[in-house]
Amino acid sequence: MDASIHVGLAVFALLKVTSILFKVELSNHLSFFVFLGTIVCYNFIKYGVEAGKYILVNNRYHKSIQIFSLVAFVFGCYHGYFLSIDSWLIILILTGLTGLYALPVLPQSNNLRSLGGLKIFLVAIVWSGITVVLPYTEISRILVWDDWVEVVQRLLLVLVLMIPFEIRDLAYDKPELKTIPQRIGVTKTKIFGSFLVLFFFFLTFLKDDISELELIAKAVLFLILGGLMIITKRDQTRYFASFWVEFVPIFWWFLIWGLTFYY
């Protein structure tokens, strides 16, 4: 998990969800690029907020993660070579947002990550772009109303999944970060997350075309996310957020894949 493989699988799973629910044909090159690219980006954010810190690594364990990231980068570049120019435009935009998240760009802040509440919205935008906009762009499919609703839903999904991490990190985040739990407290943050869960589900009914498969899949996810908001607490077990919460998109993909045998 320290090498961000689990995060890469979560993003990969949401990409596959898009493919199944909305009949978007994914090339292996795009799938592997997203998986490997996510690993590289997340490892850079986690271990390389300062470039020198990322290049000059003395710890053997972190050195192994660095080498793993380099290998992922090389293979990611190989798969990226086969993507379209339009896809690369989207990738560059999303990579730029990731860079703003990690690197110092503001005079009064180290990076946009240090602006607290903005952090999770930035992550949600990048994830929704990667898992909805990018695959549509790769097959030259123009996004219509239903597709944009899905972009918003995917953004809301990631926001909800970020909340347990925000609550967990209360013990480590500096007060000046002003994250959502720091601003309004744990209880109100969970209430806020619950409203996001409701909004996520009911947006489904704004679509012009809703398949039975999509409705069932999102109803199940609605129950899972609602339960997550109930059981999330400040004192979490070690792997609650970093494993079980990140596993939700993977489970959702497996669920939808299983449902395709009936619908």
C-alpha positions as CSV (number, residue, x, y, z in Angstrom):
1,M,0.0,0.0,0.0
2,D,2.9,2.4,0.6
3,A,3.8,2.1,-3.1
4,S,0.2,3.3,-4.0
5,I,-0.7,0.1,-5.8
6,H,-4.0,0.0,-4.0
7,V,-4.8,3.6,-5.2
8,G,-3.8,2.6,-8.7
9,L,-6.2,-0.3,-8.6
10,A,-9.0,1.9,-7.2
11,V,-8.7,4.4,-10.1
12,F,-8.3,1.4,-12.6
13,A,-11.5,0.0,-11.1
14,L,-13.5,3.2,-11.7
15,L,-12.2,3.3,-15.2
16,K,-13.6,-0.2,-15.7
17,V,-16.9,0.9,-14.2
18,T,-17.2,3.5,-16.9
19,S,-16.4,1.0,-19.5
20,I,-19.1,-1.5,-18.3
21,L,-21.9,0.9,-17.4
22,F,-21.6,3.2,-20.4
23,K,-20.3,0.8,-23.0
24,V,-17.0,2.6,-23.5
25,E,-14.4,0.4,-25.2
26,L,-11.1,0.7,-23.3
27,S,-7.8,-0.2,-24.9
28,N,-5.3,-2.1,-22.9
29,H,-2.9,0.8,-23.4
30,L,-5.2,3.3,-21.7
31,S,-6.0,0.9,-18.9
32,F,-2.4,0.2,-18.1
33,F,-1.4,3.8,-18.5
34,V,-4.0,5.0,-16.0
35,F,-3.0,2.3,-13.5
36,L,0.8,2.9,-13.8
37,G,0.4,6.7,-14.0
38,T,-1.7,6.8,-10.8
39,I,1.0,4.9,-9.0
40,V,3.7,7.3,-10.2
41,C,1.7,10.4,-9.4
42,Y,0.7,9.3,-5.9
43,N,4.2,8.2,-5.0
44,F,5.5,11.6,-6.1
45,I,2.9,13.3,-3.9
46,K,3.5,11.1,-0.9
47,Y,7.3,11.1,-1.1
48,G,8.4,13.8,-3.4
49,V,6.7,17.1,-2.4
50,E,10.2,18.5,-2.5
51,A,12.1,17.4,-5.7
52,G,15.4,17.0,-3.9
53,K,13.8,14.8,-1.3
54,Y,12.4,12.6,-4.0
55,I,15.8,12.3,-5.8
56,L,18.1,11.9,-2.9
57,V,16.6,9.0,-0.9
58,N,18.7,7.3,1.9
59,N,16.1,5.1,3.4
60,R,16.3,1.6,1.7
61,Y,12.5,1.1,1.9
62,H,11.8,4.4,0.3
63,K,14.5,3.7,-2.3
64,S,12.7,0.5,-3.3
65,I,9.5,2.5,-3.7
66,Q,11.4,5.0,-5.8
67,I,12.8,2.3,-8.1
68,F,9.3,0.7,-8.4
69,S,7.9,4.2,-9.3
70,L,10.6,4.6,-12.0
71,V,9.8,1.2,-13.5
72,A,6.1,2.1,-13.5
73,F,6.9,5.4,-15.2
74,V,8.9,3.7,-18.0
75,F,6.1,1.2,-18.7
76,G,3.5,4.0,-18.4
77,C,5.3,6.0,-21.0
78,Y,5.3,3.0,-23.3
79,H,1.5,2.6,-23.0
80,G,1.0,6.4,-23.2
81,Y,2.8,6.4,-26.6
82,F,-0.3,4.7,-28.1
83,L,-2.8,7.2,-26.8
84,S,-4.4,9.9,-29.0
85,I,-3.3,13.6,-29.0
86,D,-6.7,14.6,-27.6
87,S,-6.2,12.2,-24.7
88,W,-2.7,13.6,-24.0
89,L,-4.3,17.1,-23.8
90,I,-6.6,15.9,-21.0
91,I,-3.7,14.0,-19.4
92,L,-1.5,17.2,-19.4
93,I,-4.3,19.2,-17.9
94,L,-4.9,16.7,-15.1
95,T,-1.2,16.3,-14.5
96,G,-1.0,20.1,-14.2
97,L,-3.6,20.0,-11.5
98,T,-1.7,17.2,-9.8
99,G,1.4,19.4,-9.9
100,L,-0.4,22.3,-8.4
101,Y,-1.5,19.9,-5.6
102,A,2.1,18.8,-4.8
103,L,4.5,21.6,-5.8
104,P,4.8,25.1,-4.4
105,V,3.0,27.6,-6.6
106,L,1.5,30.2,-4.3
107,P,3.4,32.9,-2.3
108,Q,1.4,32.4,0.8
109,S,1.1,28.6,0.6
110,N,3.5,25.8,-0.1
111,N,1.1,24.3,-2.6
112,L,-2.6,23.9,-3.2
113,R,-2.6,20.9,-0.9
114,S,-1.9,23.3,2.0
115,L,-5.1,25.2,1.3
116,G,-7.0,22.6,3.3
117,G,-10.5,22.1,2.0
118,L,-9.5,22.7,-1.6
119,K,-7.3,19.6,-1.4
120,I,-10.1,17.0,-1.6
121,F,-11.9,18.9,-4.4
122,L,-8.8,18.9,-6.5
123,V,-8.3,15.2,-6.0
124,A,-11.9,14.6,-6.9
125,I,-11.7,16.6,-10.1
126,V,-8.6,14.7,-11.2
127,W,-10.1,11.3,-10.5
128,S,-13.4,12.1,-12.3
129,G,-11.4,13.5,-15.2
130,I,-9.3,10.3,-15.4
131,T,-12.1,7.8,-15.1
132,V,-14.8,9.5,-17.2
133,V,-13.5,12.3,-19.4
134,L,-10.3,10.6,-20.5
135,P,-11.8,7.3,-21.7
136,Y,-14.5,9.2,-23.6
137,T,-11.9,11.4,-25.2
138,E,-9.8,8.4,-26.2
139,I,-12.7,7.0,-28.3
140,S,-13.6,10.5,-29.6
141,R,-17.0,10.4,-27.9
142,I,-18.5,13.8,-27.2
143,L,-19.8,14.2,-23.7
144,V,-23.6,14.8,-23.6
145,W,-25.9,15.6,-20.6
146,D,-25.9,12.1,-19.1
147,D,-22.1,11.9,-19.3
148,W,-21.6,15.2,-17.5
149,V,-24.0,14.0,-14.8
150,E,-21.7,11.0,-14.4
151,V,-18.7,13.3,-14.2
152,V,-20.3,15.1,-11.3
153,Q,-21.3,11.8,-9.6
154,R,-17.8,10.5,-9.9
155,L,-16.5,13.7,-8.3
156,L,-19.0,13.3,-5.4
157,L,-18.0,9.7,-5.0
158,V,-14.3,10.6,-4.6
159,L,-15.2,13.5,-2.2
160,V,-17.1,11.0,0.0
161,L,-14.2,8.5,-0.1
162,M,-11.8,11.2,1.0
163,I,-13.7,12.1,4.1
164,P,-12.5,9.1,6.2
165,F,-8.9,10.1,5.3
166,E,-9.6,13.7,6.3
167,I,-11.0,12.6,9.7
168,R,-8.1,10.1,10.2
169,D,-5.5,12.8,9.5
170,L,-6.9,15.1,12.2
171,A,-4.2,13.7,14.4
172,Y,-1.4,14.6,12.0
173,D,-2.6,17.7,10.0
174,K,-1.3,21.0,11.1
175,P,-4.0,23.4,12.3
176,E,-3.2,25.9,9.5
177,L,-4.2,23.4,6.9
178,K,-7.9,24.1,7.8
179,T,-9.2,20.8,6.4
180,I,-13.0,20.3,6.5
181,P,-12.9,18.3,9.8
182,Q,-10.7,21.0,11.3
183,R,-13.2,23.7,10.2
184,I,-16.5,22.1,11.2
185,G,-15.6,19.1,13.4
186,V,-16.0,15.4,12.8
187,T,-19.7,15.1,13.3
188,K,-20.6,17.9,10.9
189,T,-18.1,16.5,8.4
190,K,-19.9,13.2,8.5
191,I,-23.2,14.9,8.1
192,F,-21.8,16.8,5.1
193,G,-20.6,13.5,3.7
194,S,-24.0,12.0,4.1
195,F,-25.6,14.8,2.1
196,L,-23.0,14.2,-0.6
197,V,-24.0,10.5,-0.7
198,L,-27.7,11.5,-1.1
199,F,-26.8,14.0,-3.8
200,F,-24.7,11.4,-5.5
201,F,-27.5,8.8,-5.7
202,F,-30.4,11.2,-6.6
203,L,-28.4,12.7,-9.5
204,T,-28.9,9.4,-11.2
205,F,-32.5,10.3,-11.8
206,L,-31.5,13.4,-13.7
207,K,-30.2,11.3,-16.5
208,D,-32.2,10.9,-19.7
209,D,-31.2,7.3,-20.1
210,I,-30.8,5.0,-17.0
211,S,-30.2,1.3,-17.3
212,E,-31.4,-1.1,-14.7
213,L,-27.8,-2.2,-14.2
214,E,-26.7,1.4,-13.4
215,L,-29.6,2.0,-11.1
216,I,-28.9,-1.2,-9.0
217,A,-25.1,-0.6,-9.0
218,K,-25.5,3.0,-7.7
219,A,-28.2,2.0,-5.2
220,V,-25.8,-0.6,-3.7
221,L,-22.9,2.0,-3.7
222,F,-25.3,4.5,-2.0
223,L,-25.9,2.0,0.8
224,I,-22.1,1.3,1.1
225,L,-21.2,5.0,1.2
226,G,-23.9,5.8,3.7
227,G,-22.7,3.0,6.0
228,L,-19.2,4.3,5.6
229,M,-20.2,7.8,6.8
230,I,-21.9,6.1,9.9
231,I,-18.9,4.0,10.9
232,T,-16.1,6.4,10.1
233,K,-14.5,7.8,13.3
234,R,-11.5,9.7,14.4
235,D,-9.7,6.8,16.0
236,Q,-9.6,4.3,13.1
237,T,-7.9,1.0,12.8
238,R,-4.7,1.1,10.8
239,Y,-6.1,-0.1,7.5
240,F,-9.7,1.2,7.7
241,A,-9.0,4.2,5.3
242,S,-5.9,3.0,3.5
243,F,-7.3,-0.4,2.6
244,W,-11.0,-0.8,3.2
245,V,-12.1,2.7,2.0
246,E,-9.8,2.4,-1.0
247,F,-11.3,-1.0,-1.7
248,V,-14.8,0.4,-2.3
249,P,-14.2,1.3,-6.0
250,I,-12.6,-2.2,-6.5
251,F,-15.6,-3.9,-4.9
252,W,-18.0,-1.8,-6.9
253,W,-16.3,-2.8,-10.1
254,F,-16.5,-6.5,-9.2
255,L,-20.1,-6.1,-8.3
256,I,-21.0,-4.4,-11.6
257,W,-19.1,-7.0,-13.5
258,G,-21.0,-9.8,-11.7
259,L,-24.3,-8.0,-12.4
260,T,-23.6,-8.0,-16.1
261,F,-24.4,-11.7,-16.1
262,Y,-28.0,-10.9,-15.2
263,Y,-28.6,-7.6,-17.0
